[in-house]
């Protein structure tokens, strides 16, 4: 059994923040840090940090703290960033183009190897050095190339048909911007859903709640 199978979702969701922050410390030339110092800078309690990291092993030393570079590398390994999963992107519109152009896939455990769209005006154009291919060529591409992950940057209405095709081609891992719940039809996939509108509404709620609180002061 994988020793990481029983790690809670909140702990996993905090790992990228640890990784990002430790990377920033390395850029500043900081070589070691204590859980208390991490707590002061990140807004987590020192106890929470120790509990999170202890889920994966013993990283710090009593009286010394954590080696920033060592902990950065260990968290990167836990996240699987030293893998290089092949990913294709479906949808070369504004969102898909932005994702392809601005995401550091190679630093995050992935290699973007193909981009597909059904808009004939987009097919044949280049995005970050990759030619946009016609969706009609998706089967051939996946048969000839090991594809691990599909990134869906297409409308919700188009997602079910494309997802069924990708599933039939053996793709089980998805980064989903489409707002369609892929797990409705396929319960044996791994999907990370990205809802930008939800994030914006949460920000709106937090602002509204803060303003309501200040009214009572």
Secondary structure as GFF3:
##gff-version 3
##sequence-region A 1 217
A	DSSP	alpha_helix	9	27	.	.	.	ID=ss1
A	DSSP	beta_strand	32	33	.	.	.	ID=ss2
A	DSSP	alpha_helix	35	42	.	.	.	ID=ss3
A	DSSP	alpha_helix	46	54	.	.	.	ID=ss4
A	DSSP	beta_strand	66	67	.	.	.	ID=ss5
A	DSSP	alpha_helix	68	79	.	.	.	ID=ss6
A	DSSP	beta_strand	85	90	.	.	.	ID=ss7
A	DSSP	alpha_helix	94	102	.	.	.	ID=ss8
A	DSSP	three_ten_helix	105	108	.	.	.	ID=ss9
A	DSSP	beta_strand	110	117	.	.	.	ID=ss10
A	DSSP	beta_strand	126	127	.	.	.	ID=ss11
A	DSSP	beta_strand	130	134	.	.	.	ID=ss12
A	DSSP	three_ten_helix	135	137	.	.	.	ID=ss13
A	DSSP	alpha_helix	138	144	.	.	.	ID=ss14
A	DSSP	beta_strand	149	152	.	.	.	ID=ss15
A	DSSP	alpha_helix	156	168	.	.	.	ID=ss16
A	DSSP	beta_strand	173	176	.	.	.	ID=ss17
A	DSSP	three_ten_helix	182	184	.	.	.	ID=ss18
A	DSSP	beta_strand	190	193	.	.	.	ID=ss19
A	DSSP	alpha_helix	196	215	.	.	.	ID=ss20
###
